[in-house]
Amino acid sequence: MLRIALPILTLFLSSFSSAEEVPFEIDLTTATEGFDKKKCWVHARAGAIPGGGEDGESLVVMTLQKLQLSGSDIFYALNEMRSGDGGDSWTEPFEHESFARVPFSFEEKKDLEITVCDFWPRWHEKTGKLLGTGHTVVYENNKVMHKRPRSTPYSIYDPDTHTWSPWKTIKLPDEAKFGNAGAGCVQRFDLPNGDILLPIYFSEIGAGRYSTTVLRCSFDGKEMRYLNHSNELIVPVKRGLYEPSLTKLGDRIFLTMRNDEHGYVSVAEAGESLQFSEPKKWTFDDGSDLGNYNTQQHWVMHPKHGLFLVYTRRGAENDHVFRHRAPLFIARVDTEKLHIIRSTEQVLVPEHGARLGNFGVTEVTPDETWVTATEWMQAPGPNYSDPEPLIARGANNRVWVAKLKWDQ
């Protein structure tokens, strides 16, 4: 396992940023690397079970899945890796049969397959369960079906048997607009009473523009049930707002959303009825565009040290990277003005030619937050399935684990 200490990392990144004081150190490690040049690991996201590891450490369960290079979003069954010693060592990836593709029919088509992807596990404190959510994907002849339904699946982890329960889906209101609704790649927040705030994006089946909303769901340790949802957010730009992520700091709920041209942010006061503000394009504090586009962003929140955003952007000598999806940056958020404080920006995970945009954030302990990301080994094009240009730049399908170690 590779580890890059912070002083070395800071020197390597000096050409990208002049970061001011930040309340954490970065310990950059890899859980695994290497691939067969036909499939690669993607979607590495983790959940932490407090006290479930060695000597009182958390047991960190990281889910990831294989992507076929010769195609678009051709995913296979969910795998997991585990660490019970603070990420010093990891088990080998293990495939879960409960997430294998299964036969599916839609309208008059019966020779289809369905599975779960874009999964994100997170500890649910109230029930003491590791709960994962994502969305479904339908394949026709091993290609993503163009006009397809989408739902929001969930699954519960058993730490004794290291298995995930057969996935179920959240029953949403029987309305056409929720025919294509999922929580792929989204970061949820759990309230003290156990209710879950789960952002989703949705549209009618076959429609080309998504809206975002936040579901309030109950969870009793076995079943997730829809209770209500917030106001619905949309921008009239290409595919709308999707892959939302959410966190809570103080009395406010913060929502960040992907769009084809710009990342967007919105905020709501915490309460029974969530009413989010008009979506605002992410900018730096000097008013310039953040440069994030067509790629998800996620939150790092610490009750003592405040709110940070992890993102990718243009303008980092990274025009050779697909959609500028590497390196991964982290910077402090001005929570009043809803912009990024440029002077706090630094590189969290370096760029080696491969995209890093599908990543996750995990609160492992009160003193440590991890960001997990994989080097996605499809090239920018025109030959997407040829990883050699990425290999030439140093990529090797690393599964990065960037540990933020907070100041006391």
Sequence and secondary structure as in RCSB ss.txt:
>XXXX:A:sequence
MLRIALPILTLFLSSFSSAEEVPFEIDLTTATEGFDKKKCWVHARAGAIPGGGEDGESLVVMTLQKLQLSGSDIF
YALNEMRSGDGGDSWTEPFEHESFARVPFSFEEKKDLEITVCDFWPRWHEKTGKLLGTGHTVVYENNKVMHKRPR
STPYSIYDPDTHTWSPWKTIKLPDEAKFGNAGAGCVQRFDLPNGDILLPIYFSEIGAGRYSTTVLRCSFDGKEMR
YLNHSNELIVPVKRGLYEPSLTKLGDRIFLTMRNDEHGYVSVAEAGESLQFSEPKKWTFDDGSDLGNYNTQQHWV
MHPKHGLFLVYTRRGAENDHVFRHRAPLFIARVDTEKLHIIRSTEQVLVPEHGARLGNFGVTEVTPDETWVTATE
WMQAPGPNYSDPEPLIARGANNRVWVAKLKWDQ
>XXXX:A:secstr
  EE HHHHHHHTTTT      SEEEEEEEEE    SSEEEEEEEEEEETT SGGG  EEEEEEEEEESSSSS E
EEEEEEEESSTTS     EE GGGS EEEEETTEEEEEEEEEEEEEEEETTTTEEEEEEEEEEEETTEE SS  B
  EEEEEETTTTEE   EE    S GGGTEEE TT   EE TTS EEEEEEEE TT S BEEEEEEEEE SS EE
EEEE   B  SSTTBSEEEEEEEETTEEEEEEE SS  EEEEEE SSS      EE BBTTS B    SS  EEE
EETTTEEEEEE  S SS TTSGGG  SEEEEEEETTTTEE GGG EEEE  SSSB  SEEEEEEETTEEEEEEE 
B   SSSSTT  HHHHHTT    EEEEEEEE  
